[in-house]
Amino acid sequence: MFGRLLLRAAIAAVFFEHGTQKLFGWFGGGGPDGTGQFFESLGLRPGRRIALATGTTEVTGGALVAAGFVTPVGAAALSAVMLGALRTAVWPNGYKAGTGELEVMLLASAVALAETGPGELSLDAALGRELRGPAWAGAALAAGAASAGLMIAAARRQPPPPRPEQQQVQDEPAPATADARS
């Protein structure tokens, strides 16, 4: 009876910590600016906006999973974050053995909860509408993969911000020409 509640709480705690690191700089995180710079270094732009979106997704998805409320939706949100992290930060050049274990475990755990359901001690069960089963798990994983893929594609299409020396050149007034002085 308590197994799925414990699993939901552990998953939610990890995502709450990571999400609030991005959103507020809590738990030693970089906040939106520091995390945004990290995302920019991965070629994901605009980094600050992606940091805010990712942090919000982690906190919201974690809260849904913790409460056991529309669990497949929470699982889809968390799947999107983990698939995005695996593709951009952990395995940018393809699978590499010995890396990504935490991300894979969190992804698998979220999808497994969509399949098994959140359990008796959940809002879904209390409301009598526990959404679960292989179709829900597949839908959560598919939605997460589609969301991650769309976010990565959109973020990589954005041009990089101008470098400081480029910005300075653009801001300087053009020198007057001989024709303009006469």
Secondary structure, DSSP 4 states (H G I P E B T S, - for coil): --HHHHHHHHHHHHHHHHHHHHHH-GGG--HHHHHHHHHHHTT-SSHHHHHHHHHHHHHHHHHHHHHTSSHHHHHHHHHHHHHHHIIIII-TTS--TTS-HHHHHHHHHHHHHHHH-S-SSSHHHHTT----SHHHHHHHHHHHHHHHHHHHHHHHHSPPPPPHHHHHHHHSPPPPPHHHH-
